[in-house]
Amino acid sequence: MNKAVFYHAGCPVCVEAERKVAEAIDKSKYSVEIVHLGESKNRLPEAEQAGVKSVPALVLDGVPFHINFGADLSALK
């Protein structure tokens, strides 16, 4: 199964994007993990290594897709 990781910071834009992503992703093809970087700051290096520059962002099979520009990762440190 392919992996999808949705990174966000808990803002209203992020929460709405999380809801839409959860509805849209085919769960028979992807294992989806939601990571709230505001609550899990220890995951920031992982997000950076995956190529995430801002949140909300969705990483599908190792490729980052940025959704709207909510917050730069540096703002979450």
LORO-862689 format. One record per residue (C-alpha): residue in one letter; y, z, x. Coordinates in steps of 0.1 Angstrom, whole numbers, plus 2048, in hexadecimal, padded with zeros to 3 digits. Each point is the difference from the previous one (the first is absolute). Layout:
// residues N
aYZX ...
END
This chain:
// residues 77
m800800800 n8237F880C k81A81C805 a8228027F1 v81981C80A f81F8057EC y81B814813 h81D80F7EE a81981D802 g80080C7DC c8217F17F5 p8037F07DD v7FC7DD80E c7E180A813 v7F08127E3 e8057E17EA a7F27E981B e7E2817804 r7F97FE7DA k8037DA801 v7EB7FC81F a7E58177F1 e7FF7EA7E1 a8007DF813 i7E780581C d7DC7F57F9 k7ED81F806 s7DF7ED802 k80E7F0820 y81681B80E s7FD825808 v82480D7F9 e80F81E812 i82280D7F6 v81381281C h8208147F7 l811801822 g81981A7F4 e7E28187FC s7EA7F281C k8187FC81D n7E2801817 r7F77DD7F3 l8217F180C p7F27F4822 e7E37EF7ED a8197EE7E9 e8157F581E q7E17F4812 a7F67EC7E1 g8227EE802 v8128137E4 k825800805 s80C80D7DE v7F180E7E1 p7F37F87E7 a7E77EA813 l7DD7F57F9 v7E87F881D l7E47E97F6 d7E57FA819 g81780B81C v81E7EA7F5 p81F8127F4 f8137F57E2 h8228107FA i80A8057DC n8258047F9 f81381381C g7FE8247F6 a802814820 d7FC7F8825 l7E3813810 s819810819 a8108127E2 l7DF8117F8 k7FC810823 
END
